[in-house]
């Protein structure tokens, strides 16, 4: 099984925190669609076997017309062997999500929506420079459920200035009341080449409050744990049987093909990424050439990535997999370091290996880096 990710590099406006590749020049959407259809033909042999997941991300995929979505989906079906139980996710912004639009997407074959709400607080949406209002956020969920979607994910951002703990608790409760089965919660991060980064560098905005972020992370974990949800990845929570198959496959090393500007692909042995420039992408595709760079993944890179990703998941890492896939010296290396973190009560034993304790999840990336293999 494999997955396909399609990057739609357009947004109505630029959120202050966002560093994903996108353009607000939506007049080029038609040109992009034509180029993407060609790239699908060019990349049809990258993956083998059935496609288990299809994910339209961005950017803002909900900006695409139904005609464009239909042509892209038709091209995908003609070039790849899609599973009968395909998970087909579309990211959507609340201001695009009308009842009629949701019904059209469902009729097309989309069976999972990921809605970028980020907050139900007026001041937070204004600070982030989001294109939608609180009222539109509520309407989007109502429209989605009315259309017949049951597999719905909502994004929230915490740790933003002026977002109180009570505001965040209210946001979580709103989603629980709506019966949303999947929530992705992301801490505000400061990325270069964003408006947020510039404002902090110019001292017109204070640095991110890491103590606030840690406190609010624990607030989310406790609230959703109490509700019986799975904290299956550091930023992702779901009711049982509602995990994102597509993202879970990323984290479990399943091959995937990325299509569109800046999209990444992975086939176990190498990773490649398309140029993050719309015009250069268009020009290259018109010459029947996919503009990408490639990186070979040796054993050390694969091991370090496995440790980073596995420790972000509730199942943790498998000592048997480490021994079989990377070798006995890696297994011995991991056992020594794991014993130290177990003594600190930051790791706990599982049937297959070790996983982070609840208290240590906020430190996941730092703990994982201590396991990294340093080349001799």
C-alpha angles and dihedrals in degrees: 000000000000140000139230125215121193118196116211103197101200136096134172091232139357117261111220095239102040122113098168116120111267143131131216088212094103091168086086095060093102092050089049092051092052091050093047092054089055092048090053089058092046094050099042093113098049093092131042129206129015125340109233100180137030119191129186107199138159151071096351115323091181088072090072117101119241088248090057093045092049093050092049094047091047091052091049091051091050094051104037138045104244120203118244089237095045115169103223113189127186123188112221137182117225094240090061096045109098122159091250092049092050091050091051092051091049091050090051091057104265106142102172129049125197109199120201099216097141093179144003090214118103094214093050094050091049092048091050091048091234118176095226136068131229089254091054090050091057092043091051092058092046092049092048094052093043090053090058105260114146099167102072130157126192127199121220129183121209134185095051119143114274093014102129124204088249091053090054093045088052091051091053092047092051090057092046090051090052090052094238107173100204133040128182112200119193129187114230107260128192110231126183118253092033130114089241092057092049093050091051092046090051089048093237087121132035124244118268112280103237093188089056090049093050091048093048092046089057090046090057093045093050095045095050094040088055088051090055098252128149116245089206098162130017094260099026133079130176146170111251112291094014101095116134104260092196096054092039088057090053090054093046096053099253113158118254140178121226119205128191134035114329093004117145128220130196132192101171094257098055144008125218135184133198122237112278095226122092098208094047088048092052093047094049095045090052085062090051092250125123107221105222144136122220136210124197112225113221125190094271094052092046092049094049091048091049092054093047095049099038093053089055089060127078092237092057122197131328119228090201091055091048091052095045098041103034107018142254095288090060090048092052090047091053095046092055094050094041092057090058093052091044089056088052088051091241094114128043129195120255131186090268103029134301139330133186118268117239092256093052099052093092087062096047099123094044093050092047091053090059088063094053116124111236114210114244 
